[in-house]
Amino acid sequence: MGSEENDVTSPVVVPAGGLIEPQMALAMNVHASPGVYALLLGAGISIASGVKTGWGVVQDIVGKVAAVRDPGNPDVRAEAMADPEKWWEANSSDPLGYSALLAAAAPKPASRQAMLAGYFEPEDGEDNSKGPTAAHRAIAQLVKRGSIRVILTTNFDRLTERALQEVRISPQVVHRPDQIDAIQPLAHSQVTVIKLHGDYADLEQRNTVDELETYPEAQQHLLERVLDEYGLIVCGWSADWDKALARAVAGTRSRRYPMFWSHYGRLGEDARRLTAQHSAVVIEGKSADELFTGLVQQIEALDRTTVAPISRDVAVVRLKRALPDPVRRIELFDLVDQAVTDVTNRATAENRPTDASPNDEAAEVFGTSLRGYRADSDVLLHLLANGVFHDDGTHDELWHRAVTRLVRMRDTTPSSYVTALEALRHLPALLASWTVGVASILSDREELLVSTLTRPLWTHPHSNHPRRGPAWFLNPLSILHADGLHTTHRAENGGRLPYPQSNWLKGTLREPFRLVEPSDVAYWEACSRFEFLASMIAMDTEQPAFAQPWAGEYLGQGTWGYDGNGLAAAVRAELTSTWPLLNAGAFGGDLERAEAALTALSNWRNQNARHW
């Protein structure tokens, strides 16, 4: 360990009674940055529920085993519970552990389940016993409003899950390492609960000192990723026994967000070391119930201090009311135009910088700006997905105007910039174009793709290239630089994704389409078709050798399958003089040009397949 880790100095404590107290600072940070803080919950959060901790279960079962083993000794149970490890070592040749203890006390699954249910489930006829605490329910409210999306917990109980289910949230729960490869990306899940020590029904729980010394590799990797990418709010965790977790917290420091550490009693030596190392803001003297119920109240108070922009759900309802009504066309125009204005107004040099140094700072700024642009565009993207899907063509110019205004965000260029950060200024335009394009495919209005991918014309102010349409200058490979995206968007196993731009766009834009297309498969197919048709238009150039398609999974063998059932074969079969894209002006309305573009795309794919 370095000297910083060995220097157990006093942690940063915002003095009570000062202008901004620690809990106030926590509320202001969570309110300002929803979704960027993860919770780390220890046994302290469940004490008020009456549910035993995992170690408490071990103590109780060891006490019962001792009582049965020596029924004539009235004190043996208390003695065994006072030091379970010592008693077990003296009376058994097997090491004490959750798995071994349960296997010995209840060797059959049914008996084991019955034994454990008594510790973790409500008693018959007592729905409120062993139920979620005020803290658990407050956390559920924070998740519901989008403030919290990742929860790390050392607890075996299911109180967090039950509190979330009470507000109709189905959490993504990870309690075994073998589940990690199959989970939905954290950024795309409403909430992910990571049970670091397992679930009470698992025999692979970690409970004793030896079991808590290390984590399986997959779990360690996921934990380190959360600690790196999210700020941390710690509550009810002492750091005394969970050595693997303590080492992970010590060895991984979020580059973006601070740590908040709440404790009720006295901080132990390990906790003091961690709070000092991370310059954590320490919140003293609050129970878990007080911390989280107070946090909800303070965040709601902050909501009332600002004139919040229209929520996306309310905006979509207004859009659907105005869309078919000619009398409300100005209301519809103002609704969409204001959503665009909100995006452009937030794109200031302070909020979305285009310069940074050194390189590691540029990577950090890239990730922050990527999430920021996406969040800024959220209301607009929901309006475009629903508006284009339900429109009959009456308002196509309104959707086109929205994209055009976003394209103009790069009409001027700063005097100095990092290329990857400067290019991100076109990310809102790319998100909007993609949304309009996919919605037009889902609504069987593919003629709208032509204006979406060919208007407006633009070229970089410092470029000598001719002005061209979005199929060229909004190519995701140009907007989302691979090095920056690999830093922020990786496969769950930590590896690089083969088509990171395509994968990120499909994932981040799934939510705006849920009302119009519930099927993930249909949505994914529409995205692939949009990429394919955008690539055809991009290949329609006098110099196809220098053209660049929109790289995506459609470049795989399945699309170009030899059996003729792939996307490429389907599009080739559609190429007739009545093809909607030709009628709308794509490829100059020339069928031979469309066929040549498809051939050029096929040739490009064959020549470059090994790189993908």
N, C-alpha and C positions, 0 to 999 in steps of 0.2 A: 504494500500500500504506500501511496505517496504521503507526503507530510500533511497535505490538506485533510486526508481521511483520518490521520492520527490526531489531529488537532481538535480536541473536543471542546470547542468554545461555545459561548452562549448563542442560541439560535436567534434569528431576527424576530423580534416581537414588536408589533406596532403597539405603543403604549395605550392602555385603556384610558378613556377620557380625553384622548387626543382628538384632533380634527377628524381623522378617519380611523376608526377602530378596526381591528382585524376582521371581524365578521362583516363589517361594511365593505372593506376592501374585497373580500371574497364575493359578496353579492354584486358589486360593481363589475368585477372581472367576468363573472359567469354571465351576467346580463349583457355585457358588451361583446362577448365571444361565445355565443351558444354552440354547444357541441364540441368544443375543443378541450374540455376538462374531463378526465376520467376519475371515477371514484375508486378508492382502495378502502374496503370495509373489512374490519376485523371483528373479533368476537364481541367487542363492546357494544356493537349496534343492536345485537339480538338479546341482550341481557334482560331488558324490560319485558320481553315476550314470554319469559318462562321457559324458553327452549334452551336446553343445555348445549354448550359448545361441544365440539368433537372430543376434546380432552375430558370434558365433564362426563360424556358418555362412557369413555374408557374408565374413568375413576369409578363411576357408579357400577359398571359391570364387574370390574375387579373386586369391588366391595361385596357384590352379591356372590361372586365365586368364592371369596374368602369366607363369607357367612355359611355357605353351603358346605364348604370343605371342613369347617371347624364349628359345627352348630352349637357346641357347648360353650363357646367363648363369646360372651355378649359384646366384647370390645373389638373383636377382630375386624369387623367391617369398617369401623371408623379408622382403625390403624392402617388397613390396606388402602383406603381412599386417601389418607393423608400423604402416602408415598407409594403410589401404585407400582412404579418401576422397581422399587426396592422389594416390595412384597412379592411381586411376580418373579423377580430374579431368584429369590430365596425358595420359591415353591415350584418353579417350572424350568425345564431345560430349554424351552423355546423363547426367543426374544419377544418382548411385549410389543404388539402393534395392533392397529385396528383390525386388519385382516385376520391375523392369527387369533386374536381374542374372540372375534365373532365366530370364526370357524370352530373354535373350541366350545363356546357357550351355546351356539345355535348352528349345528352343522348343516341343516337343511334350509333351502331358500325360503320356504314358507315360514318356518320358525324364526329365521333371521329377520324376515320382513316384519313379522308380528312384534318381535322384540324391539326393533328400531322404531316402528310406528309409535310405540308408546312414548318415545322421547321427542319425536318431531311432529307428530300429527295431533290435531285437536282430540280431546276426549269425547266419547260418545255423548251426544246431547249438549255439548258445550262448544258451540261454534267459535266463541271468542277466545278459547284457551289456546295457547301456543300459536297465536296469530300474529300477523304483521304489526309492528309498532308504529307509533306516530312518525318515527324517522323513516321506516320503510315506505309508508304511504306518501310522505313528503317527497321522497326520492322518485316515486312513481309519477308524481305531478311534475317534477323536474324533467323526467324523461318525456312525458306527454307533451310538454311545451317545447321540446327540442333542446333543452339546456344541457342534458347529459345523454350520451349515447354509448358509453363504455363503462362497465362496472366490473372491477376486480374485487373478488371477495375470498377470504380464507375460510368462510363459514360453510358447513355441510348442509345447513337447513335450506328450506325453500321459501323463506319468508319474503325475500326480494321478488322472486318469481310470482308468488301469490299476490303481493301488492300490485305488481304490474298487471296481472290478469284482472284484478278488481277494476282497473280503469281501461280494460279491453285492449291491452297491449300484450302481444305474444312475443316474448323475448327470444332471441337466439341465445341458447345456453350451451356453454362449452365446459364439460366437467371431466373429460378424458382426453388425453393427448391424441388418440386415434381419430377424434372428431375434427381436429383442426384443419386438415387439408380440405374438408368438404364444406367449411363454413362460408357464408356470404361475406364479401369484403366488409370490414368494419364500417367504412364510410357509407355503405349502401344499406346497412341494417338500421332499423329504428333504434334498437338497443341490443347490445351484446353483453351477456353476463358470463364472465370467465371465472369459474369456480376453481381456484388454484389448488385447493386441497381435495377436490372431488365433491361428490354428492353423497348424502348419508347412506344411500342404497348401494353405493359402489364399494366393492371389496378392495379397490385400489386406492382408497383414501390415504392421505398422508397426515399423520398425527403425532407420532413420537419424534423425539429429537433427531434420531437417525433418519427417519422418513422425511423430515423437513430439511435435511442437509443439502439435497440437490433436487432439481426438477428434470423431467425428461427433455430431450433436446428440442422437440417441437414446441413444447409448452414454454421452455425458456426463450425460444426465439420470438414467440408471440408476445410474451410478457415484455421483453426488451423493446419490441416494436411499439407497444402501447406507451411504455415509459418514455420513449424517444419522441413520439409524435403528439402526445397529449400532455397538458398540464395535469397535475395530480392533486386531488383533495383526499386527505387521509383522515379516517375517523374510526375509532375503536380498535386500532391496531397498535400493539406495544413494541413490535420489532424485536422482542426478547427471544422468541423461540424459532421463528421462521427464518432460519439462516439463509436459505437459498433466495427467499424473497428480499431479505435485507441486503444481500450482496447485489442483487439485480437493481434495487433502488439506488444503492451506493454507486454502482458502476455505470448507470445510464441516466443521463441528465437531459431533460427536454431542452432543446435549443430555442424554443419559442415561448413557452408559457411558464409561469412561476408555480411553486408548490405551496399548498396550504395544508397545515397539519393541526387537527383539532384533538385535544385530549382533556380528560376530566380530572384526572389525578396528577401525580408527579411524573414527568418524563423520565424514563429509564436511560441508562447510559447509551445504549444503541440508538434509541430514538433521538437523543440529544446530538449524537454524532451525525445522524442523517439530516436533521433539520439544520444544523450548522453548515454541513457540506453543501446543501442545496439552497442556503439562504432562505429557508422556508418562512412563510408568515405563520406564526403559531397562534392558534385560537385557544385560549386557556379557560378552564372551568366550565365548559358546556357539555352537557350530555348529548348523545346522538339525537335524541328527540328535539332538544332545544336548538341544536345546530341546524338541522335540516328544515324543521318547521319555520324557524326564523329566517332561513335562507329563502324559502318560498315567499314568505311575506315581504321580505325586502326587495326581491326581484319584481314582485307584483307592484310594489310601490314605485319602483323605477319605471315600470311600464306606464304608470299614470303620469309621470313627470314629462313625458314626451308625447308629441302628436305622432302616433305611429302611422306609417304608411299603410295603405289598404292591404289587408292580408290576401294571400293568393286565393284562398277558398272563396272569400267574398268577391274578389275580382272575377273569378270564373263564373260565379252565379250571375253577376251583373252582365258579363259578356253574353251568357246564354240568353238572358232576357232581351238584350239589345240587338243581338245578331239578326233575328228574323224580322225585326220591326223597322221599316224605313223611317218612321218618325224619330227613332232613337239613334240614327246613324251618327250624329254629332257626339252623342254620349259614348258610343262605341269608339269613335275616333279618339276622343279625349282619354278614354280608359287605356287604350293601347299606347297612345303617344306619351302619356304620363309615365307608363311603365318603362318606356325607352329612356325618357328623360332621367328617371331615377338611376338607371344604369350609367348613363353618361356623366351625371353629376358626381357619382362616387369615384369615377376614374380620374382622380387627381394624382399629382406626383407624390403627395404625402400618403394617400391610401394605396396606390398601385404604382410604386416606383419603377423606373425603367433602368436605373443604374445601381450597381452594388459592387463592392469589392471587399475582400478577396473572393476567390471562387466559391469557397464554402458558404460565404454570406449570400452570394448570388443564388446558390441552390436553395437556401432557406427562404429567400425572398420569392423565388419562383413558386415554391410550394404554397406560401401564404397568398400570393397573388392569384394562383390557380383556384384556390378555394374561394378567395374573395370575389373574383369575377363570376364564378358559378353562383355564389350566394346572391350577388347583386342582380343577377339575371333571372332569379327563380320565378318571380311573379310573371314577368314577361313570357318566359318559356311555357308556363301553364296556360297563359292566354293564347299563345300561338298554337300550341298543340290542340287545344279545344276549339279555338276559333277556326283554324284551317280545316279541321276534321268535319265540323258541322256546317261550314259555309258551302254555298252552292256556286261560288265564283263571283258573287256580288262584291265582295270586299277584298279581292286579290291584291289590289293596289295598296290597301292598308297594310297587308302583311309585307308587301315588297318595300313600302316606305320604312317600316320598322328595321328591316335588314339594312337598307341604304343608310339610315341615320347611324347605325352601329359601325358600318364600314368607314364612315367619316371620322371615326375616333383616331385613325392613323393618317389623316390628311396632312398633319404637321409632324415633324420628327424632332425630338430633343437634341441638343447639341452634342451630348455624350450619352451613350446607352450601352447596355449589355444586350446583344442581339436577341437572346431568348426571352428577356423581359420585355423588350420593345415589341416583339412579335405578338406577345400575349395580349396586346391592346386590341387585337382582332379576335380574341377568343369569344366575346359576346356575339360578334357577327357570325362566327362559325357555329356557335350553339344555336343561334336563331335560325340560320340557314338549314342546319341539320334537322331542327324541329319542324320547320315548314316542309322540308322535303319528305321526311318520314310520314308526317301527317297527310300529305297529299297522296302518298302511296297507300296508306291505310284506308283513305276515303275514296280510292279509285279515281283520283283526279291528277294523274301524272303529268298532264299538260302544264300544271303549275310549276313543275320542276324546271321547265325551260327558263322562265324569267328568274327563278330562284338561283339558278346556276350560271346564268349569262348576264345578269344585271345586278348592280351597276358595274361599269368599267372602272378599273383602278389599277394603279401601279405605285410602288414605293416612291416617295418623293426624291430619294437619292439614287433611283434606278434609271437606267437608260432603256429599259424594256418597254415595249408598247403596253398600253392599258388593255386589260383583259377582264373577263368575268370571274365570279366567285369560284367556279369550277377549277380555276387556276390559282388565284391568289388566296383562297381560303382552304387550300389543301391542308388537312390536319398535320401532315408532315412538316409543313412550313410554319404553322402556328404553335404547335406543341412540340418543342424540341425534345428529342428522345432522351438526352442526358438528364435534363431537368425532370422529365416525366418518370424516368426510371428511379429517380431519387424519392418521388412521392407516391408512386403507384406501382406496386409489385405484386406478384402472385403471393398467395397466403403462405406458401412455403419459403418465401424470400427470394425466389428466382425472378428473372426477367420475363415479362410477357412478350410473346412473339410480335404482336401488333399493339403496342401500348397505347397509341393514340386512339385507334378504333375501339379498343377494349374500354378505355376510360370514357369515351364519348357515349358508347352504348350504355354503360353502367350509370353514369351520372345523369343521363337524360331519360332513364326508365320511368322515374317518378312522374314527370309531367304527362305521361301517356297512360297512366293507370286507369283513368276514367274512360278513355276512349278505346283502349285495347288491353283488357285484363290478361290476355294470354302472353306469357313471356316468349313463347316460341314464335307467335305471329309478329310480335314486336321485333324480335331479333332478326327474323326473315326480312321484315320491311327495312331495317337498318342496312342489311347486307345488299338488298336490291338498290337502295339509295346510293350506297358507296359504289356499286357496280355502274349505275347509270351516270353518276357524277364522273367516274373514271372514263367512261366512253366519251363524254363531252370534253373532258380534259385531253383526250387523245385525238380529238378532231382539230388537228393543227397541220400546217404545212411542213412541220418538222417533228413528226411523231417520235423520232429517236430521242428528242430532248424533252418529251412530255413525261409527266409524272402522275400515275393513277393514285387514287385514294386507297392506300394499303389497308387491307382488312382480311378477315377470315375467308371471304369469298375467293381469295387467291388460292385457297387450298384445293386439293385434288377433287373434293366432292363437288365443287362448283363446275368443274370442267370435266366431270366424269365421262368416261368413254361410252357409257350406256345411254348418253343423250338425255339424262334426267336432271342434269345440273342446271344452275342458274344461267350459265353462258348459253347452253343449248336452248333454254326456254326463251331467252331474249332474242336469239337468232331466229327462232321460229316466229316471233312476233313481228319481225322486221318486214313490213309490207308498206305500201304507199298510204295506208290508212292508220299507221301507227300514231298514237296520240302525240308523242314527242315531235314527230315530223310535222304533224298538222299545226303544232304550236310554234314551229319555226326552228327547232333544233336541227343542227347539221344543214342549215340553209334549206330545210325541207327536202333535201336530196337523199333518196334511199341509198344510193351508192356511197355517199359520204358516210352515212350511218354504218353501213356494212364495213367500210374501210376502217372506221374507228373501232369497231368490234374486233376486227382482224388485228389492228395495231395493239389493242389491249391484250389479246390472246398471245401475240408475239412477245410483248413485254413480259407477260407472265411466264412464258416458257423460258425466256432468257434470264429472268431474275429469280425464278422460283427457289433456287438454292440459297438465296440470301434471306428468304422468309421462312 
